[in-house]
Amino acid sequence: AIARKHFSLKGYAEASLEEIVDELGMTRGALYHHFGNKKTLFTAVLAQIQSELGSYVEKSAMEAHDSWDQLVEGCVAFVRFATLTENKRILLLDGPNVVEWKEWRSQDEANSFFHLREQLNILSKEGRLISIDLDMAAIFPYIKPVDIINIRKIRKNLFYGSFIRQDRKLNGFFSVC
């Protein structure tokens, strides 16, 4: 919790291991014994947030009874959780830039990406999505913020027009993009 607070408030580059170990009441050597270096500590904090995110998305989505509504609720929950002050910098800014792509992808695939792919698969089996490559459709979490404008183009090609509902939450989600 202490390392998470420092990474969240100061960012990876400005977070000081000295301040973290002082607040923890341990030595720098003890920290290195458990984590090896600052990047490994950050990766462990990111993994914890990714796990919490996956659980939050799943719990939020399961509150809806319709599979489409579950997708919408899950997407909204992802944005809501990821943009919380204590998560935003770690999850959206530093995470993709500090950890290796393979590690980032692995953490996401085990958590929120897993739930997104699962929900898209359900909708596809129900015939509520066009026949698409589900891995391509679920690529949204991997698009860097600078590419977010392209989501508007991509989303038009993913769903049958008849299945896009005038849903406030869905429209709100895509308006962020």
C-alpha positions in Angstrom: 0.0 0.0 0.0 2.9 2.4 0.7 4.7 1.7 -2.5 1.4 2.0 -4.4 0.8 5.4 -2.8 4.2 6.7 -3.8 3.9 5.4 -7.4 0.4 6.8 -7.6 1.2 10.3 -6.2 4.7 10.8 -7.7 4.9 8.5 -10.7 7.5 5.8 -11.3 10.3 8.2 -12.2 9.9 10.4 -9.2 9.0 7.8 -6.6 12.0 7.3 -4.2 12.9 3.9 -2.8 14.5 5.7 0.1 11.1 7.3 1.0 9.3 4.1 0.5 11.6 2.1 2.8 11.6 4.9 5.4 7.9 4.9 5.5 7.8 1.1 5.7 10.4 1.1 8.5 12.7 -1.3 6.7 16.1 -1.2 5.1 16.8 -0.7 1.4 18.6 -4.1 1.5 15.4 -5.8 2.8 13.4 -4.2 -0.1 16.0 -5.4 -2.6 15.9 -8.9 -1.1 12.2 -9.1 -1.8 11.9 -7.2 -5.0 15.4 -6.8 -6.5 14.9 -3.3 -7.8 12.4 -0.5 -8.3 11.0 -1.8 -11.5 10.2 -5.2 -9.9 8.5 -3.4 -7.0 6.5 -1.3 -9.5 5.6 -4.4 -11.5 4.2 -6.1 -8.3 2.1 -3.0 -7.5 0.8 -3.0 -11.1 0.0 -6.7 -10.9 -2.1 -6.0 -7.7 -4.0 -3.2 -9.4 -4.6 -5.3 -12.5 -6.0 -8.1 -10.3 -8.3 -5.7 -8.5 -9.3 -4.2 -11.9 -10.3 -7.7 -13.3 -12.3 -8.4 -10.1 -14.0 -5.1 -10.2 -14.9 -5.4 -13.9 -16.3 -8.9 -13.4 -18.3 -7.9 -10.4 -19.8 -4.8 -12.1 -20.6 -6.7 -15.3 -22.4 -9.5 -13.4 -24.8 -7.0 -11.9 -26.5 -6.8 -15.3 -28.7 -9.7 -16.5 -28.4 -9.2 -20.2 -25.1 -10.1 -22.0 -25.0 -6.8 -23.9 -25.6 -4.9 -20.7 -22.8 -6.9 -19.1 -20.4 -5.8 -21.8 -21.4 -2.2 -21.3 -21.2 -2.4 -17.5 -17.8 -4.1 -17.8 -16.4 -1.4 -20.1 -17.8 1.4 -17.9 -16.3 -0.3 -14.8 -12.9 -0.6 -16.5 -12.9 3.2 -17.3 -14.2 4.0 -13.8 -11.6 1.9 -12.0 -8.7 2.8 -14.3 -9.3 6.5 -13.9 -9.5 6.6 -10.1 -6.8 8.9 -8.8 -5.0 6.1 -7.0 -4.9 3.9 -10.2 -4.6 6.2 -13.1 -0.9 7.1 -13.1 0.2 3.5 -12.4 -2.3 1.7 -14.7 -2.6 4.1 -17.6 0.5 6.2 -17.7 3.5 4.5 -16.1 2.4 0.9 -16.4 2.5 0.6 -20.2 5.8 2.6 -20.3 7.7 1.0 -17.4 7.1 -2.8 -17.7 8.0 -4.8 -20.8 5.2 -5.3 -23.3 5.2 -9.0 -22.7 4.7 -8.5 -18.9 2.0 -5.8 -19.5 0.1 -8.0 -21.9 0.4 -11.0 -19.6 -1.0 -9.1 -16.6 -3.9 -7.7 -18.6 -4.7 -11.0 -20.3 -5.1 -12.6 -16.9 -7.4 -9.9 -15.7 -9.6 -7.4 -17.6 -8.7 -8.6 -21.1 -9.8 -12.1 -20.1 -13.2 -10.8 -19.1 -13.6 -8.7 -22.2 -12.7 -11.6 -24.5 -15.1 -13.8 -22.6 -18.0 -11.4 -23.0 -17.3 -10.8 -26.7 -17.3 -14.5 -27.2 -20.7 -14.8 -25.4 -22.2 -12.1 -27.6 -20.8 -13.7 -30.7 -22.3 -17.1 -29.8 -25.6 -15.3 -29.2 -25.4 -13.9 -32.7 -25.4 -10.3 -31.3 -22.0 -9.5 -32.9 -20.9 -9.8 -36.5 -18.5 -12.6 -37.2 -15.2 -11.1 -36.0 -11.8 -12.1 -34.8 -12.5 -11.8 -31.0 -8.8 -11.1 -30.3 -8.9 -8.1 -32.7 -12.1 -6.8 -31.1 -10.6 -7.1 -27.7 -7.5 -5.1 -28.6 -9.0 -1.9 -27.2 -7.0 -2.2 -23.9 -3.8 -2.3 -25.9 -4.3 0.9 -27.9 -2.1 3.6 -26.6 -3.7 6.9 -25.5 -2.3 8.7 -28.5 -4.2 6.2 -30.8 -7.5 6.5 -28.9 -9.1 8.6 -31.7 -8.9 5.5 -33.9 -11.3 3.7 -31.6 -14.1 5.7 -33.1 -13.3 4.3 -36.5 -12.8 0.8 -35.2 -16.0 0.6 -33.2 -18.1 1.4 -36.2 -16.9 -1.8 -37.8 -17.4 -4.1 -34.8 -21.1 -4.2 -34.2 -24.1 -4.6 -36.3 -25.9 -1.3 -36.4 -29.1 -3.0 -35.1 -27.3 -4.1 -32.0 -25.9 -0.7 -31.0 -28.4 0.5 -28.5 -28.8 4.1 -27.6 -27.4 3.3 -24.3 -26.3 6.3 -22.2 -23.5 4.4 -20.6 -22.2 3.0 -23.9 -22.4 6.4 -25.5 -20.7 8.0 -22.5 -17.9 5.3 -22.7 -17.2 6.0 -26.3 -17.5 9.8 -25.9 -14.4 9.5 -23.6 -12.6 8.2 -26.7 
